[in-house]
Structures are given as C-alpha cells and as structure tokens.
Amino acid sequence: MKKQALALVVQSAPNQSSSLSAFRLAQTIVSENTATLCGIFFYGEGAYHAIDATLDWRALQVNLAVCVASLERRAKEKPVDNAFNIVGLGYLAQLYQQNDKVIVLG
C-alpha cells in the first residue's frame, strides 16, 4: 500500500502550544514512517520559526518553506535560518495540489 503524501502548514509563533503540537506531529510522521512528509510551510505568525530556533525543525530533514510576505512583516533585519526556503503563496498552492493531505495547525 502506498504511503500518503502529507504537508503541514504552521501558522503559530514558536512560543505557542500549537507550534509544539505541530513539531511533535511532524516528528511522529517522520519517525514512524507512516506517511511521507513532503514539506512544512510557515505562514503568518509561523514565519517567526525561520528566525527563532526554539524548535529544531531542521532535524526533521524535510523541506521547510516560509512565506516571503509573512517573513517581511515580521523579521525586520533579523537573520533567517538557512534551512528555510523563502517562497511565495504559490508554493502553498503546490502543496495542496501535490499532496494527499495538507494539515493546517495554529
């Protein structure tokens, strides 16, 4: 049986409990290998993850993408973690087209 292709959308800041829930869900998907986690898109307040290393998203070894507009509104001159790809909303549309499920958290 083919594994489902999943993507996550994280919309909460690193200090919110929903971010920790999203991180734990991603860890579980990767460690249990029950589905293929194809990418994580950080949107809105979730863009703070690209400048705040509270949670070690890079350890998941999946594609990490942050919305450029969300990042520009929040980052202001702060350095962005190079593990994150800076993308537009078109990337989110691709996630919906290319994956069996997209889970939005936060």
C-alpha positions in Angstrom: 0.0 0.0 0.0 1.3 3.4 -1.0 2.1 5.8 1.9 0.1 9.1 1.9 1.9 12.3 1.0 1.4 14.9 3.7 2.3 18.6 4.1 1.9 20.8 7.2 1.1 24.5 7.4 2.2 26.1 10.7 0.6 29.4 11.4 1.5 29.9 15.1 4.5 31.6 16.7 7.3 29.5 18.3 6.1 30.2 21.8 2.6 29.0 21.3 1.5 25.5 22.3 0.1 24.8 18.8 3.6 25.2 17.4 4.9 22.5 19.8 2.0 20.3 18.7 2.9 20.8 15.0 6.5 20.0 15.7 5.6 16.8 17.6 3.2 15.8 14.8 6.0 16.3 12.3 8.4 14.3 14.4 5.9 11.4 14.7 5.2 11.3 11.0 9.0 11.2 10.2 9.9 8.7 12.9 7.1 6.3 12.4 7.3 6.5 8.7 3.6 6.0 8.3 3.3 8.8 5.7 5.7 10.9 3.6 6.1 14.4 5.0 6.7 16.4 1.8 7.1 19.8 3.3 6.2 22.3 6.0 5.0 25.8 5.1 5.3 28.5 7.7 2.7 31.3 7.3 1.6 34.3 9.3 3.0 34.2 12.8 4.6 30.9 11.8 7.2 32.9 9.9 8.9 33.5 13.3 10.2 29.9 13.2 12.6 31.0 10.4 14.2 33.5 12.8 13.7 31.8 16.1 15.4 28.4 16.6 13.2 27.4 19.7 12.2 24.2 17.9 14.7 22.3 15.8 12.7 22.0 12.6 15.9 21.3 10.6 16.4 18.0 12.4 13.3 16.6 10.6 15.2 16.8 7.3 12.2 17.8 5.3 11.6 20.8 3.0 11.0 23.9 5.2 9.4 26.9 3.5 8.4 30.3 4.9 6.1 32.8 3.2 8.0 35.8 2.0 5.3 38.3 2.8 4.8 36.9 6.3 8.6 37.0 6.9 8.9 40.6 5.6 6.3 41.8 8.0 7.9 40.1 11.0 11.7 39.6 10.5 12.7 43.2 10.0 16.6 42.8 9.6 16.8 39.6 11.6 18.7 36.8 10.0 16.8 33.9 8.6 17.8 30.3 9.3 19.3 29.0 6.0 17.3 25.7 6.4 14.2 27.6 5.4 13.4 28.4 1.8 11.7 31.7 1.3 8.8 31.2 -1.0 5.5 32.9 -2.2 2.0 31.7 -1.7 2.2 29.7 -5.0 4.2 27.2 -3.0 1.2 26.7 -0.7 -1.0 26.0 -3.8 1.6 23.4 -4.9 1.4 21.7 -1.6 -2.4 21.4 -1.9 -2.1 20.0 -5.5 0.8 17.6 -4.9 -0.1 16.0 -1.6 -2.9 13.7 -0.4 -3.5 15.8 2.7 -2.4 19.2 4.0 -2.8 19.7 7.7 -3.1 23.3 8.9 -2.1 24.0 12.5 -2.1 27.1 14.6 
